[in-house]
Amino acid sequence: MWMWLQAAQAAAHMLDKRAVTFLQNRLGLPPSGVWNDAARAALKVWQATNGLKADGVYGPITNKAMTVRAPTAVANVAKTYALDAKAFAAIVTVETSGAGFLDDGRPKILLERHYVYRLATGPQRDALTADVCYPTAGGYGAGGANQWERFEKVAAVDLDLAIQSVSWGLGQVMGANWKTIGAASPQDMMWDASQDETRQLAQMAAFILTKTGLKAAINAHDWPTVARLYNGPNYATGQYDVKLAEAFKALG
């Protein structure tokens, strides 16, 4: 029993500090980033309430139960934002990587170093290295946890700068859009994106409404216009319009 408890506690402590803050926030606790008895107890209650083994360990099963969207989430979000549900589902299919979270509960992100450079002050640029702060895009490196390592380099200089320079979750919505999608602050957008995939879908839909003509193009199934407005003028390079049309057709 003691060895099992030690293993459970060790597994919990393996969570990255940022992952712990996100978990604490989901549990309604102050996001200190410190895994403690209060966090463990709250997680056990959540697990028991949701029909899981109440072991106080944040593993893949708990992560999935806590963050993955319900089967009806895409349709519900589409209805809330008056978007054609099937068309919105096609966009979700093409634009997302299948999941909005890493196994440890951190949202999937991609740091754009040219955003960091553009948004940073002179002293902030001087404090950052070229891999995370540079005038041109690129230098992404590996995905997953590596992107969070890059994020933390920028966050050590300024958290809001890091948040605004990252694309968040399923919809890959840039943090720089925090105000236009209705968030109270960059950090408010981050906390929202770190809740679950349904919140990420809502951010995606809110972003769609900020782009003039995009909602109308989606509801008209005008895929070249959708691709141009969502992905930019070079959308044809990635055949986004073709992929959207194919995904829409595949949905039946």
C-alpha positions as CSV (number, residue, x, y, z in Angstrom):
1,M,0.0,0.0,0.0
2,W,2.8,2.4,0.9
3,M,4.6,1.7,-2.3
4,W,1.5,2.3,-4.3
5,L,0.9,5.6,-2.5
6,Q,4.5,6.7,-3.2
7,A,4.1,5.8,-6.9
8,A,0.9,7.8,-7.1
9,Q,2.5,10.8,-5.5
10,A,5.5,10.5,-7.7
11,A,3.3,10.4,-10.8
12,A,1.5,13.5,-9.7
13,H,4.7,15.4,-9.0
14,M,5.9,14.5,-12.6
15,L,3.4,17.1,-13.8
16,D,5.0,20.3,-15.1
17,K,4.4,23.3,-12.8
18,R,2.3,24.9,-15.5
19,A,0.2,21.7,-15.9
20,V,-0.4,21.8,-12.2
21,T,-1.7,25.4,-12.4
22,F,-4.1,24.4,-15.2
23,L,-5.4,21.4,-13.2
24,Q,-5.8,23.5,-10.1
25,N,-7.8,26.0,-12.0
26,R,-10.1,23.3,-13.4
27,L,-10.6,22.1,-9.9
28,G,-11.5,25.6,-8.6
29,L,-8.3,25.9,-6.6
30,P,-5.8,28.8,-6.5
31,P,-3.4,28.0,-9.3
32,S,-0.2,27.9,-7.3
33,G,1.6,25.3,-9.4
34,V,2.4,23.4,-6.2
35,W,1.0,19.8,-6.1
36,N,-0.2,19.5,-2.5
37,D,-2.7,17.6,-0.3
38,A,-5.5,20.1,-1.2
39,A,-5.0,19.5,-4.9
40,R,-4.8,15.7,-4.4
41,A,-8.0,15.7,-2.3
42,A,-9.9,17.9,-4.8
43,L,-8.8,15.6,-7.7
44,K,-10.0,12.5,-5.8
45,V,-13.4,14.1,-5.4
46,W,-13.6,15.0,-9.1
47,Q,-12.6,11.5,-10.1
48,A,-15.2,9.9,-7.8
49,T,-17.9,12.3,-9.0
50,N,-17.1,11.5,-12.6
51,G,-17.0,7.7,-12.2
52,L,-13.2,7.3,-12.2
53,K,-10.9,5.6,-9.8
54,A,-10.3,8.1,-7.1
55,D,-6.6,7.7,-6.8
56,G,-5.6,11.4,-6.9
57,V,-3.3,10.7,-9.9
58,Y,-3.6,12.9,-13.0
59,G,-3.0,10.3,-15.7
60,P,-4.2,9.8,-19.3
61,I,-7.7,8.6,-18.3
62,T,-8.4,11.5,-16.0
63,N,-6.9,13.9,-18.5
64,K,-9.2,12.6,-21.2
65,A,-12.2,12.8,-19.0
66,M,-11.4,16.3,-17.9
67,T,-10.4,17.9,-21.2
68,V,-11.8,16.0,-24.2
69,R,-14.9,17.5,-25.8
70,A,-18.3,15.7,-25.7
71,P,-19.5,14.3,-29.1
72,T,-22.1,17.0,-29.2
73,A,-19.7,19.9,-28.5
74,V,-19.0,20.9,-32.1
75,A,-22.7,21.1,-32.9
76,N,-23.5,22.9,-29.7
77,V,-20.8,25.6,-30.2
78,A,-21.9,26.0,-33.9
79,K,-25.5,26.6,-32.8
80,T,-24.4,29.1,-30.1
81,Y,-22.5,31.1,-32.8
82,A,-25.0,30.6,-35.6
83,L,-22.6,28.6,-37.7
84,D,-23.5,25.8,-40.1
85,A,-22.8,22.8,-37.9
86,K,-21.5,20.5,-40.6
87,A,-19.3,23.3,-42.1
88,F,-17.9,24.1,-38.7
89,A,-17.2,20.4,-38.1
90,A,-15.3,20.4,-41.4
91,I,-13.1,23.3,-40.3
92,V,-12.5,21.6,-37.0
93,T,-11.5,18.4,-38.8
94,V,-9.0,20.2,-41.1
95,E,-7.6,22.9,-38.7
96,T,-7.1,20.7,-35.6
97,S,-4.6,18.0,-34.8
98,G,-7.1,15.7,-33.3
99,A,-6.7,16.8,-29.7
100,G,-6.4,20.1,-27.9
101,F,-4.3,18.9,-25.0
102,L,-1.1,17.1,-24.2
103,D,-1.3,14.1,-21.9
104,D,-0.4,16.2,-18.9
105,G,-3.3,18.6,-19.4
106,R,-1.4,21.5,-20.9
107,P,-3.1,22.8,-24.1
108,K,-1.4,22.2,-27.4
109,I,0.4,25.4,-28.5
110,L,2.7,26.7,-31.1
111,L,5.0,29.7,-30.3
112,E,5.5,32.1,-33.1
113,R,8.8,33.8,-32.6
114,H,8.0,36.7,-35.1
115,Y,5.0,37.5,-32.9
116,V,7.3,37.7,-29.9
117,Y,9.7,40.0,-31.8
118,R,6.8,42.2,-32.9
119,L,5.1,42.5,-29.6
120,A,8.2,42.7,-27.4
121,T,9.9,45.9,-26.2
122,G,13.5,46.6,-26.9
123,P,14.7,45.4,-23.5
124,Q,12.5,42.3,-23.8
125,R,14.1,41.5,-27.2
126,D,17.5,41.8,-25.7
127,A,16.6,39.4,-22.9
128,L,15.4,36.7,-25.3
129,T,17.3,34.4,-27.7
130,A,16.7,34.1,-31.4
131,D,15.0,30.7,-31.2
132,V,12.0,32.4,-29.5
133,C,12.3,36.0,-30.6
134,Y,13.2,36.8,-34.3
135,P,11.8,39.0,-37.0
136,T,10.7,36.1,-39.3
137,A,8.6,33.1,-38.7
138,G,10.1,29.6,-38.3
139,G,12.5,27.9,-36.0
140,Y,9.6,26.0,-34.4
141,G,11.4,22.8,-33.5
142,A,9.4,19.8,-32.3
143,G,5.8,20.1,-31.2
144,G,4.3,19.0,-27.9
145,A,6.2,19.7,-24.7
146,N,9.0,21.5,-26.6
147,Q,6.6,24.3,-27.5
148,W,5.9,24.8,-23.8
149,E,9.7,24.9,-23.1
150,R,9.8,27.8,-25.7
151,F,6.8,29.4,-24.1
152,E,8.4,29.3,-20.6
153,K,11.5,31.1,-22.0
154,V,9.3,34.0,-23.1
155,A,7.1,33.8,-20.0
156,A,10.1,34.2,-17.8
157,V,10.5,37.7,-19.4
158,D,6.8,38.5,-19.6
159,L,3.8,36.1,-19.3
160,D,1.4,38.2,-21.3
161,L,4.0,38.4,-24.2
162,A,4.2,34.7,-24.2
163,I,0.5,34.1,-24.2
164,Q,-0.1,36.6,-27.1
165,S,2.7,35.0,-29.2
166,V,1.2,31.5,-29.0
167,S,-1.6,29.8,-31.0
168,W,-3.9,27.9,-28.7
169,G,-5.6,24.6,-28.8
170,L,-7.9,23.1,-31.4
171,G,-8.5,26.2,-33.4
172,Q,-4.9,27.5,-33.2
173,V,-6.2,30.9,-32.3
174,M,-3.4,33.4,-31.6
175,G,-3.3,34.8,-28.1
176,A,-2.8,38.2,-29.7
177,N,-6.6,38.0,-30.5
178,W,-7.6,37.9,-26.9
179,K,-9.5,41.1,-26.9
180,T,-11.3,40.6,-30.1
181,I,-12.6,37.2,-29.0
182,G,-14.0,38.7,-25.8
183,A,-11.4,37.7,-23.2
184,A,-10.7,40.2,-20.4
185,S,-7.0,39.8,-20.7
186,P,-4.3,37.6,-22.3
187,Q,-4.2,35.5,-19.1
188,D,-8.0,35.2,-19.2
189,M,-7.7,33.7,-22.7
190,M,-5.0,31.3,-21.5
191,W,-7.1,30.1,-18.5
192,D,-10.1,29.6,-20.8
193,A,-8.1,27.6,-23.4
194,S,-6.7,25.4,-20.7
195,Q,-10.1,24.4,-19.4
196,D,-11.2,21.9,-22.0
197,E,-11.7,21.3,-25.7
198,T,-15.2,22.8,-25.7
199,R,-13.8,26.1,-24.5
200,Q,-11.2,25.9,-27.2
201,L,-13.9,25.4,-29.8
202,A,-15.8,28.4,-28.5
203,Q,-12.6,30.5,-28.8
204,M,-12.3,29.2,-32.4
205,A,-15.9,30.2,-33.2
206,A,-15.5,33.6,-31.5
207,F,-12.4,34.2,-33.7
208,I,-14.4,33.3,-36.8
209,L,-16.9,36.0,-36.0
210,T,-14.1,38.6,-35.9
211,K,-13.1,38.0,-39.5
212,T,-15.4,40.0,-41.9
213,G,-17.2,37.7,-44.3
214,L,-15.9,34.5,-42.8
215,K,-19.1,33.4,-41.0
216,A,-21.1,34.0,-44.2
217,A,-18.6,32.1,-46.3
218,I,-18.7,29.2,-43.9
219,N,-22.5,29.1,-43.9
220,A,-22.4,29.3,-47.8
221,H,-19.8,26.5,-48.0
222,D,-17.6,28.8,-50.0
223,W,-14.3,27.0,-49.2
224,P,-11.8,29.1,-51.1
225,T,-13.1,32.2,-49.2
226,V,-13.1,30.3,-45.9
227,A,-9.6,29.1,-46.5
228,R,-8.4,32.6,-47.5
229,L,-9.9,34.3,-44.5
230,Y,-9.0,31.7,-41.9
231,N,-5.5,30.7,-43.3
232,G,-4.4,33.8,-45.2
233,P,-3.7,34.6,-48.8
234,N,-1.4,31.7,-49.4
235,Y,-4.0,29.1,-48.4
236,A,-3.7,27.4,-51.8
237,T,-0.2,26.3,-51.0
238,G,-1.5,24.0,-48.3
239,Q,-4.7,23.2,-50.4
240,Y,-6.8,24.2,-47.4
241,D,-9.8,24.9,-49.6
242,V,-9.6,21.4,-51.1
243,K,-9.2,19.8,-47.7
244,L,-12.1,21.7,-46.3
245,A,-14.4,20.7,-49.2
246,E,-13.3,17.0,-48.8
247,A,-13.8,17.1,-45.1
248,F,-17.3,18.6,-45.6
249,K,-18.2,15.9,-48.1
250,A,-16.9,13.1,-45.9
251,L,-19.2,14.2,-43.1
252,G,-22.1,13.1,-45.3
